[in-house]
Amino acid sequence: MFGKIVFATSGAPDCDSAARVAFDMAGRYGSEIVVFHCLGIPGKGDSNLVLDVRTGEEVDADEEYLEGVREELRTTYAIQLSACKNARIEIAVGNPSREVLRMARKEDADLIVMGARRAGVEVGGFYRRGVIGGTHRKVAKAARCPVLTVSRPAASFWGGFSNIVFATDFSKASQSAFKLAQSITRDVDGELHLFHCLDLDRLQSPIALTQEGIEGRLADARRRIQVEYAAKLGDLAKRASIEVWEGSPYVEIVKFARERQADLIVMAHHTRNVDPDEGPDERPFGSTLEQVLVRATCPVISVNRPDKLPEASEA
């Protein structure tokens, strides 16, 4: 399904969870995996000095240093690399998000795997703000292929995809996310849970906020899921369910995935309140997705564009 995977890593311990999933996927699906590390932004002019993304220090990125970094990565992922027949290490110098995207395009990657480094991390692993780092945000926003995020150790104890949650906000981008969820479900012969959360914060009308009004909107959402998604599942409909809850979307998505013991959450990368005249670089990074990424107890795949979606095997 995912013939080529780019695993973007800093080599730091906070990427270990993503590494576990990336290499497990490569082994399970026979994928080629590119372990990619970007050293950092180069200095001015012809200088070889770069700002190392791991240490924040300026280093001379000569060939000796590059080989040292490669050896460090080989040591860090020695066990995984020894078990993976088709893996290699690539290193670049530049802006990390741009270089990850460039490598994915160069390799014609089917999937990018990243850890979500949280902004505001404190000693002991507690975080002040539930937001992910800028590099991850930029990659997820602009990637042509799906981006799989593993943000916490609890999300990396993974035995393959078999129980998949597709969370929709009925945006256009959600159609691409649905196609991916459908393809994965068919390919792995798994179960698919179609989920929507009615965002009560968006209901401004007093009538809509009555219990009768809420129940009416929940019923409308179920019908819409049936028409837009379930009706297109074919034989997969036997292994699919529909759920519509009300509340705060990211909270309910995480709760629902935990309740169903999901192995994977599939979502569109931005929210539905998008100006259709905006280009992809101006689209907002959805706050719901961002919160799901840092809180989910399973991997999360976000879909930005329909450019590269895997084809499901025939049923």
PLY file of the C-alpha trace (Angstrom):
ply
format ascii 1.0
element vertex 315
property float x
property float y
property float z
element edge 314
property int vertex1
property int vertex2
end_header
0.00 0.00 0.00
2.65 2.51 1.07
5.47 1.59 -1.28
7.85 4.28 -0.09
7.94 5.91 3.34
9.96 8.96 4.33
10.62 8.92 8.07
11.64 12.45 9.06
13.64 12.42 12.28
15.86 14.65 14.38
17.49 11.56 15.85
16.37 12.69 19.29
14.44 10.48 21.75
11.20 12.34 21.01
11.23 10.67 17.57
11.50 7.13 18.98
7.75 6.56 18.98
7.43 7.60 15.33
10.44 5.44 14.46
8.79 2.38 15.98
5.70 2.82 13.82
7.59 3.79 10.65
9.84 0.73 10.71
7.00 -1.59 11.73
4.97 -0.34 8.76
7.92 -0.77 6.40
8.42 -4.35 7.56
4.73 -5.26 7.54
4.00 -3.80 4.10
7.37 -4.41 2.46
7.93 -0.67 2.01
11.13 1.11 1.15
11.95 3.49 3.99
14.10 6.61 3.80
15.36 7.79 7.19
15.73 11.51 6.63
17.46 14.07 8.82
17.92 17.78 8.11
20.91 19.36 9.83
19.50 22.85 9.88
19.67 26.21 8.17
23.04 27.00 6.51
25.04 30.12 7.16
25.42 33.01 4.74
27.47 32.91 1.60
29.73 29.93 1.01
29.99 29.06 4.69
29.56 25.41 5.71
28.25 26.45 9.10
24.75 25.28 9.92
22.54 25.67 12.94
22.13 22.11 14.20
18.42 21.44 14.81
19.23 19.08 17.68
21.68 21.18 19.69
20.96 24.72 18.45
24.71 25.19 17.97
26.58 26.28 14.86
28.57 23.43 13.35
30.79 23.03 10.31
28.85 20.70 8.01
31.87 19.23 6.25
31.95 15.64 5.00
33.48 14.38 8.22
30.63 15.88 10.24
28.00 14.53 7.83
29.45 11.03 8.12
29.41 11.39 11.90
25.71 12.24 11.79
25.02 9.26 9.51
26.86 6.98 11.90
24.90 8.41 14.82
21.64 7.68 13.02
22.81 4.17 12.13
23.57 3.60 15.80
20.29 5.12 17.01
18.20 2.94 14.68
20.57 -0.03 14.50
18.01 -2.65 15.49
15.33 -1.33 13.13
17.75 -0.94 10.21
19.10 -4.47 10.64
15.56 -5.85 10.41
14.54 -3.73 7.42
15.81 -4.97 4.06
15.10 -1.83 2.08
16.18 1.17 4.12
18.66 3.98 3.70
19.69 7.20 5.42
19.58 10.60 3.74
20.84 13.90 5.17
20.28 17.45 3.95
21.16 20.99 4.99
18.44 23.64 4.96
15.12 24.63 6.41
13.78 21.38 7.96
10.19 21.64 6.73
11.24 22.55 3.19
13.80 19.77 3.05
11.32 17.15 4.30
8.87 18.22 1.60
11.62 18.28 -1.02
12.76 14.78 -0.07
9.19 13.46 -0.20
8.75 14.91 -3.70
12.14 13.65 -4.88
11.42 10.14 -3.63
7.80 10.24 -4.80
6.90 9.14 -1.28
3.53 7.58 -0.50
3.72 8.55 3.17
5.65 10.84 5.50
6.03 9.68 9.11
6.89 12.21 11.81
6.78 12.65 15.53
4.85 15.71 16.71
7.21 17.68 18.89
5.03 19.80 21.12
5.74 23.46 21.62
6.14 24.46 25.24
7.52 21.13 26.46
8.75 21.26 30.03
11.04 19.00 32.03
9.26 15.75 32.80
7.27 15.75 29.57
4.46 18.06 30.68
3.45 20.65 28.13
2.00 24.10 28.58
0.22 24.31 25.25
-1.34 21.58 23.15
0.27 22.71 19.92
2.76 20.94 17.69
6.04 22.32 16.42
6.34 24.54 13.38
8.19 22.03 11.22
5.47 19.42 11.57
2.73 21.99 11.00
4.34 23.21 7.76
4.96 19.70 6.44
1.40 18.54 7.15
0.03 21.68 5.56
1.95 21.42 2.28
2.65 17.70 1.77
1.31 16.10 -1.38
1.14 12.70 0.29
-0.51 11.71 3.56
1.39 12.49 6.78
1.31 10.02 9.66
1.94 11.45 13.10
2.94 9.59 16.25
3.06 12.10 19.07
3.22 9.98 22.21
4.77 6.66 23.28
1.26 5.31 23.92
0.50 5.79 20.22
3.42 3.68 19.05
2.64 0.27 20.50
1.16 -0.77 17.24
0.33 -4.14 15.77
-0.94 -3.07 12.38
-4.04 -1.30 11.15
-7.29 -3.16 11.68
-9.60 -0.75 13.48
-9.79 2.61 11.70
-11.63 5.80 12.63
-12.41 8.27 9.86
-13.34 11.63 11.41
-15.07 14.06 9.07
-16.14 17.69 9.20
-17.80 17.31 5.76
-15.18 19.56 4.15
-13.97 18.97 0.60
-10.65 17.76 2.00
-12.52 15.13 4.00
-13.43 13.42 0.73
-9.75 12.69 0.15
-9.33 11.52 3.75
-12.31 9.19 3.28
-10.78 7.65 0.15
-7.59 6.97 2.10
-9.47 5.46 5.05
-11.50 3.31 2.66
-8.36 2.12 0.85
-6.55 1.20 4.06
-9.60 -0.60 5.47
-10.04 -2.67 2.32
-6.34 -3.42 2.06
-6.02 -4.69 5.63
-9.49 -6.26 5.79
-10.26 -4.12 8.80
-13.18 -2.28 10.36
-14.06 1.33 9.55
-15.84 3.72 11.91
-17.30 6.84 10.27
-17.45 9.61 12.86
-18.63 13.20 13.03
-18.84 15.53 16.02
-21.48 18.24 16.07
-19.57 21.28 17.30
-21.88 22.93 19.80
-19.74 26.08 19.83
-20.84 26.70 16.24
-24.53 26.59 17.08
-25.48 30.22 17.68
-29.25 29.93 17.29
-31.18 29.43 20.55
-33.43 26.96 18.74
-30.45 24.95 17.52
-29.12 24.71 21.07
-32.29 23.15 22.45
-32.22 19.40 22.97
-34.69 18.97 20.13
-32.57 21.17 17.87
-29.39 19.25 18.72
-31.03 15.89 18.12
-32.32 17.12 14.77
-28.84 18.15 13.69
-27.39 14.85 14.88
-29.95 13.02 12.74
-29.10 15.24 9.75
-25.38 14.46 10.19
-26.05 10.72 10.29
-28.04 10.95 7.05
-25.26 12.98 5.46
-22.63 10.41 6.46
-24.81 7.70 4.97
-25.18 9.56 1.66
-21.65 10.98 1.28
-19.60 8.07 2.66
-21.40 4.88 3.69
-23.24 4.55 0.37
-19.84 4.41 -1.39
-18.38 1.61 0.73
-19.77 -1.31 -1.26
-18.87 -4.59 0.44
-17.05 -2.66 3.18
-20.41 -1.52 4.54
-20.64 -4.83 6.42
-17.59 -3.81 8.44
-18.48 -0.15 8.93
-20.30 1.82 11.60
-21.65 5.37 11.82
-21.45 7.51 14.93
-22.35 11.17 15.47
-21.69 12.81 18.84
-21.97 16.35 20.08
-19.36 18.35 21.95
-15.87 19.68 21.32
-14.66 17.90 18.15
-11.09 17.09 19.18
-12.18 15.81 22.59
-14.88 13.60 21.13
-12.67 12.25 18.33
-9.98 11.20 20.83
-12.60 9.71 23.17
-14.32 7.83 20.34
-11.03 6.42 19.02
-10.09 5.27 22.51
-13.51 3.70 23.06
-13.28 1.78 19.79
-9.65 0.83 20.50
-8.66 2.35 17.17
-5.30 1.58 15.56
-5.49 4.64 13.31
-7.33 7.94 12.94
-7.71 9.42 9.45
-8.60 13.11 9.10
-8.43 15.99 6.67
-5.66 18.41 7.61
-7.71 21.60 7.88
-11.10 22.69 9.09
-14.10 23.33 6.90
-14.18 27.13 7.36
-11.81 27.66 4.44
-12.02 30.35 1.81
-12.28 28.46 -1.52
-10.25 31.19 -3.23
-7.24 30.56 -0.99
-4.37 28.50 -2.28
-3.07 25.49 -0.31
-0.30 27.55 1.30
-2.83 29.98 2.80
-5.16 27.35 4.22
-5.22 27.26 8.03
-3.86 24.31 9.94
-6.99 22.97 11.61
-7.07 23.38 15.37
-9.13 20.19 15.71
-6.51 18.14 13.91
-3.70 19.76 15.87
-5.31 18.85 19.18
-6.03 15.30 18.01
-2.40 14.90 16.94
-1.02 15.70 20.38
-3.64 13.78 22.36
-4.49 10.64 20.39
-3.38 7.27 21.72
-2.94 5.87 18.22
-1.23 7.12 15.04
-3.04 9.83 13.08
-2.90 10.24 9.30
-3.72 13.69 7.95
-4.53 14.25 4.29
-3.86 17.61 2.70
-4.29 16.95 -1.02
-5.66 14.14 -3.19
-2.42 14.04 -5.22
-1.03 10.77 -3.84
-3.52 8.41 -2.30
-2.79 4.66 -2.25
-4.94 2.36 -4.33
-6.68 -0.31 -2.30
-6.20 -3.90 -3.31
-9.21 -5.58 -4.88
-11.71 -7.06 -2.46
0 1
1 2
2 3
3 4
4 5
5 6
6 7
7 8
8 9
9 10
10 11
11 12
12 13
13 14
14 15
15 16
16 17
17 18
18 19
19 20
20 21
21 22
22 23
23 24
24 25
25 26
26 27
27 28
28 29
29 30
30 31
31 32
32 33
33 34
34 35
35 36
36 37
37 38
38 39
39 40
40 41
41 42
42 43
43 44
44 45
45 46
46 47
47 48
48 49
49 50
50 51
51 52
52 53
53 54
54 55
55 56
56 57
57 58
58 59
59 60
60 61
61 62
62 63
63 64
64 65
65 66
66 67
67 68
68 69
69 70
70 71
71 72
72 73
73 74
74 75
75 76
76 77
77 78
78 79
79 80
80 81
81 82
82 83
83 84
84 85
85 86
86 87
87 88
88 89
89 90
90 91
91 92
92 93
93 94
94 95
95 96
96 97
97 98
98 99
99 100
100 101
101 102
102 103
103 104
104 105
105 106
106 107
107 108
108 109
109 110
110 111
111 112
112 113
113 114
114 115
115 116
116 117
117 118
118 119
119 120
120 121
121 122
122 123
123 124
124 125
125 126
126 127
127 128
128 129
129 130
130 131
131 132
132 133
133 134
134 135
135 136
136 137
137 138
138 139
139 140
140 141
141 142
142 143
143 144
144 145
145 146
146 147
147 148
148 149
149 150
150 151
151 152
152 153
153 154
154 155
155 156
156 157
157 158
158 159
159 160
160 161
161 162
162 163
163 164
164 165
165 166
166 167
167 168
168 169
169 170
170 171
171 172
172 173
173 174
174 175
175 176
176 177
177 178
178 179
179 180
180 181
181 182
182 183
183 184
184 185
185 186
186 187
187 188
188 189
189 190
190 191
191 192
192 193
193 194
194 195
195 196
196 197
197 198
198 199
199 200
200 201
201 202
202 203
203 204
204 205
205 206
206 207
207 208
208 209
209 210
210 211
211 212
212 213
213 214
214 215
215 216
216 217
217 218
218 219
219 220
220 221
221 222
222 223
223 224
224 225
225 226
226 227
227 228
228 229
229 230
230 231
231 232
232 233
233 234
234 235
235 236
236 237
237 238
238 239
239 240
240 241
241 242
242 243
243 244
244 245
245 246
246 247
247 248
248 249
249 250
250 251
251 252
252 253
253 254
254 255
255 256
256 257
257 258
258 259
259 260
260 261
261 262
262 263
263 264
264 265
265 266
266 267
267 268
268 269
269 270
270 271
271 272
272 273
273 274
274 275
275 276
276 277
277 278
278 279
279 280
280 281
281 282
282 283
283 284
284 285
285 286
286 287
287 288
288 289
289 290
290 291
291 292
292 293
293 294
294 295
295 296
296 297
297 298
298 299
299 300
300 301
301 302
302 303
303 304
304 305
305 306
306 307
307 308
308 309
309 310
310 311
311 312
312 313
313 314
